[in-house]
Structures are given as C-alpha cells and as structure tokens.
Amino acid sequence: MVTDTLPVVDGNEPKTLQTITQLPVAVEVDDSKRVKEEHVETIDVHSAKDLIYSDHRCLDVRTKEEFERGHVKDSMNIPYLFFTPQGRVKNPDFLEMVLETCNKNDFIVVGCASGARSLQATKELLSVGFKHVKNMGGGYSSWIENGFLVNKPNIPILVQST
C-alpha cells in the first residue's frame, strides 16, 4: 500500500491525513462463490498518460456514444455499462469482449468518464486473472482538464456565404 501523509489541523490538534493510492478491494469470484481480496491500483492521469504513451494499452469502458465524442488516442472501447431507460445495465459480454481483444498478461490502463466504472471493470478483470491492470483515477474528464491529447470526431462546420 502506498500512502502520502499530509498535515491537517482539526480544531487545535494537529493530525495527519493519509492519502492511499492502492486499496485492498473485495471481489466476488463467481466460480467458487467465495470472496477473494484483490489489489486495485488507481493511478492519476499523469501516470496513466506516461504508461499509455509507453507500453500500456488503454481500455475505455465508457459507452460507445461517450467514446465517439472524444477519447484517448489509440484507446479501445468496450463498454462496461449501458445506459437504458431503466437505468444503468452491466454489459453482459464485457469480459468476453475484453478476452477477445486482450491477453491476461497485457499491461492495461482502464478508464471511463470519472474513474468509477473503470474501477468496477478493473476489479472484474483482476478477478478473472488479468495481471497488469490499473484504474485511471479521474477518468477522461481529468484527462481533458489536464490538456492531454484526445481524438475527437470530425464535425463538419457549416459556413454561410454572404
């Protein structure tokens, strides 16, 4: 577990606040119905960018519509959830689709809009034996806020003649 300590003042007493970047997470393993502890590593977008631009693959788990509005260059899109009139529904083919595209030994950074869906997807990938998977904290929103390069669709611009 990696921690950073920050001094904080609570009333008149100084205390130490720890920020934890890697937490143990309980993940249910379907085949045995037992709970197995996995470590999900959440990294900031600066670290994610460095990994993606070197040797890691980028798995974007947002919906197709979100992905088409803009995404990290060379990322692959496999939605973890679908938005329906009834609410969010998990993609029943998520694992199968990832396994068709990735090897369990691939180095992968998983991202979504904010980091929440990608955290769930990362847990699931670890639970089925993926070894080198990291969650991108802050997601695509943070990627944009930091001014990193993205692929955006070509939108035609209408020009009025005078």
Contacts in CASP RR format, 6 or more apart in sequence:
PFRMAT RR
TARGET T0000
AUTHOR 0000-0000-0000
METHOD contacts of the structure
MODEL  1
MVTDTLPVVDGNEPKTLQTITQLPVAVEVDDSKRVKEEHVETIDVHSAKD
LIYSDHRCLDVRTKEEFERGHVKDSMNIPYLFFTPQGRVKNPDFLEMVLE
TCNKNDFIVVGCASGARSLQATKELLSVGFKHVKNMGGGYSSWIENGFLV
NKPNIPILVQST
1 20 0 8 1.000
1 22 0 8 1.000
1 23 0 8 1.000
1 24 0 8 1.000
2 20 0 8 1.000
2 21 0 8 1.000
2 22 0 8 1.000
3 18 0 8 1.000
3 19 0 8 1.000
3 20 0 8 1.000
3 21 0 8 1.000
4 18 0 8 1.000
4 19 0 8 1.000
4 21 0 8 1.000
5 16 0 8 1.000
5 17 0 8 1.000
5 18 0 8 1.000
6 16 0 8 1.000
6 17 0 8 1.000
6 18 0 8 1.000
6 19 0 8 1.000
7 14 0 8 1.000
7 15 0 8 1.000
7 16 0 8 1.000
7 17 0 8 1.000
8 14 0 8 1.000
8 15 0 8 1.000
8 16 0 8 1.000
8 17 0 8 1.000
9 15 0 8 1.000
21 41 0 8 1.000
21 42 0 8 1.000
21 43 0 8 1.000
22 39 0 8 1.000
22 40 0 8 1.000
22 41 0 8 1.000
22 42 0 8 1.000
23 39 0 8 1.000
23 40 0 8 1.000
23 42 0 8 1.000
24 37 0 8 1.000
24 38 0 8 1.000
24 39 0 8 1.000
25 37 0 8 1.000
25 38 0 8 1.000
25 39 0 8 1.000
25 40 0 8 1.000
25 123 0 8 1.000
26 35 0 8 1.000
26 36 0 8 1.000
26 37 0 8 1.000
26 38 0 8 1.000
27 35 0 8 1.000
27 36 0 8 1.000
27 37 0 8 1.000
27 38 0 8 1.000
27 123 0 8 1.000
27 124 0 8 1.000
27 126 0 8 1.000
27 127 0 8 1.000
28 34 0 8 1.000
28 35 0 8 1.000
28 36 0 8 1.000
28 127 0 8 1.000
29 35 0 8 1.000
29 36 0 8 1.000
29 127 0 8 1.000
36 127 0 8 1.000
38 123 0 8 1.000
38 126 0 8 1.000
38 127 0 8 1.000
39 126 0 8 1.000
40 119 0 8 1.000
40 122 0 8 1.000
40 123 0 8 1.000
40 126 0 8 1.000
40 135 0 8 1.000
41 134 0 8 1.000
41 135 0 8 1.000
42 115 0 8 1.000
42 119 0 8 1.000
42 134 0 8 1.000
42 135 0 8 1.000
42 136 0 8 1.000
42 137 0 8 1.000
43 51 0 8 1.000
43 109 0 8 1.000
43 134 0 8 1.000
43 135 0 8 1.000
43 136 0 8 1.000
43 137 0 8 1.000
44 137 0 8 1.000
44 138 0 8 1.000
44 142 0 8 1.000
45 136 0 8 1.000
45 137 0 8 1.000
45 138 0 8 1.000
45 139 0 8 1.000
45 142 0 8 1.000
45 143 0 8 1.000
45 146 0 8 1.000
45 148 0 8 1.000
46 146 0 8 1.000
48 58 0 8 1.000
48 109 0 8 1.000
48 111 0 8 1.000
48 134 0 8 1.000
48 136 0 8 1.000
48 137 0 8 1.000
48 143 0 8 1.000
49 143 0 8 1.000
49 146 0 8 1.000
49 148 0 8 1.000
51 107 0 8 1.000
51 109 0 8 1.000
51 134 0 8 1.000
52 58 0 8 1.000
52 72 0 8 1.000
52 74 0 8 1.000
52 75 0 8 1.000
52 109 0 8 1.000
55 107 0 8 1.000
56 107 0 8 1.000
56 108 0 8 1.000
56 109 0 8 1.000
56 132 0 8 1.000
56 134 0 8 1.000
57 75 0 8 1.000
57 76 0 8 1.000
57 102 0 8 1.000
57 106 0 8 1.000
57 107 0 8 1.000
57 108 0 8 1.000
57 109 0 8 1.000
58 72 0 8 1.000
58 74 0 8 1.000
58 75 0 8 1.000
58 76 0 8 1.000
58 108 0 8 1.000
58 109 0 8 1.000
58 111 0 8 1.000
59 75 0 8 1.000
59 76 0 8 1.000
59 78 0 8 1.000
59 98 0 8 1.000
59 102 0 8 1.000
59 108 0 8 1.000
59 109 0 8 1.000
59 110 0 8 1.000
59 111 0 8 1.000
59 121 0 8 1.000
60 67 0 8 1.000
60 71 0 8 1.000
60 72 0 8 1.000
60 75 0 8 1.000
60 76 0 8 1.000
60 77 0 8 1.000
60 78 0 8 1.000
60 111 0 8 1.000
60 112 0 8 1.000
60 140 0 8 1.000
61 77 0 8 1.000
61 78 0 8 1.000
61 79 0 8 1.000
61 80 0 8 1.000
61 81 0 8 1.000
61 94 0 8 1.000
61 110 0 8 1.000
61 111 0 8 1.000
61 112 0 8 1.000
61 117 0 8 1.000
61 118 0 8 1.000
61 121 0 8 1.000
62 71 0 8 1.000
62 77 0 8 1.000
62 79 0 8 1.000
62 111 0 8 1.000
62 112 0 8 1.000
62 113 0 8 1.000
62 117 0 8 1.000
62 140 0 8 1.000
63 79 0 8 1.000
63 81 0 8 1.000
63 82 0 8 1.000
63 83 0 8 1.000
64 77 0 8 1.000
64 79 0 8 1.000
66 113 0 8 1.000
66 140 0 8 1.000
67 75 0 8 1.000
67 77 0 8 1.000
67 79 0 8 1.000
68 153 0 8 1.000
69 152 0 8 1.000
69 153 0 8 1.000
70 140 0 8 1.000
70 150 0 8 1.000
70 151 0 8 1.000
70 152 0 8 1.000
70 153 0 8 1.000
71 77 0 8 1.000
71 140 0 8 1.000
71 150 0 8 1.000
71 151 0 8 1.000
72 140 0 8 1.000
72 143 0 8 1.000
72 148 0 8 1.000
72 150 0 8 1.000
72 151 0 8 1.000
73 149 0 8 1.000
73 150 0 8 1.000
73 151 0 8 1.000
76 101 0 8 1.000
78 91 0 8 1.000
78 94 0 8 1.000
78 97 0 8 1.000
78 98 0 8 1.000
78 101 0 8 1.000
79 91 0 8 1.000
79 94 0 8 1.000
80 90 0 8 1.000
80 91 0 8 1.000
80 94 0 8 1.000
80 112 0 8 1.000
80 117 0 8 1.000
80 118 0 8 1.000
80 120 0 8 1.000
80 121 0 8 1.000
81 88 0 8 1.000
81 89 0 8 1.000
81 90 0 8 1.000
81 91 0 8 1.000
81 117 0 8 1.000
82 88 0 8 1.000
82 89 0 8 1.000
82 90 0 8 1.000
82 91 0 8 1.000
91 97 0 8 1.000
94 121 0 8 1.000
94 124 0 8 1.000
95 124 0 8 1.000
95 125 0 8 1.000
95 128 0 8 1.000
98 125 0 8 1.000
102 108 0 8 1.000
102 130 0 8 1.000
104 128 0 8 1.000
104 129 0 8 1.000
104 130 0 8 1.000
104 131 0 8 1.000
105 131 0 8 1.000
105 132 0 8 1.000
106 130 0 8 1.000
106 132 0 8 1.000
107 132 0 8 1.000
108 125 0 8 1.000
108 130 0 8 1.000
108 132 0 8 1.000
108 133 0 8 1.000
108 134 0 8 1.000
109 133 0 8 1.000
109 134 0 8 1.000
109 135 0 8 1.000
109 136 0 8 1.000
110 118 0 8 1.000
110 121 0 8 1.000
110 122 0 8 1.000
110 125 0 8 1.000
110 133 0 8 1.000
110 134 0 8 1.000
110 135 0 8 1.000
110 136 0 8 1.000
111 117 0 8 1.000
111 118 0 8 1.000
111 121 0 8 1.000
111 135 0 8 1.000
111 136 0 8 1.000
111 137 0 8 1.000
111 139 0 8 1.000
111 140 0 8 1.000
112 118 0 8 1.000
112 121 0 8 1.000
112 139 0 8 1.000
112 140 0 8 1.000
113 139 0 8 1.000
113 140 0 8 1.000
113 141 0 8 1.000
114 137 0 8 1.000
114 138 0 8 1.000
114 139 0 8 1.000
114 141 0 8 1.000
114 142 0 8 1.000
115 135 0 8 1.000
115 136 0 8 1.000
115 137 0 8 1.000
115 138 0 8 1.000
115 139 0 8 1.000
118 135 0 8 1.000
118 136 0 8 1.000
118 137 0 8 1.000
118 139 0 8 1.000
119 135 0 8 1.000
119 137 0 8 1.000
122 133 0 8 1.000
122 134 0 8 1.000
122 135 0 8 1.000
125 133 0 8 1.000
126 133 0 8 1.000
136 142 0 8 1.000
136 143 0 8 1.000
143 150 0 8 1.000
144 150 0 8 1.000
END
